[in-house]
Amino acid sequence: MGKNELWIAATAMAINIPVITTDADFDHLNGTMITVMKVI
């Protein structure tokens, strides 16, 4: 997980919004810290 992904996850957690993504960078955080929504 890179620095940019950490900022995105922290922001999503702070303002309680889901992360919408097309890749697997946030999969390990789904359901624990943030909600991840995958778009195909």
Buried (B, 14 or more C-beta within 10 A) or exposed (E): EEEEBEEBBEEBBEEEEEBEBEEEBBEEBBEEBBBBEEEE
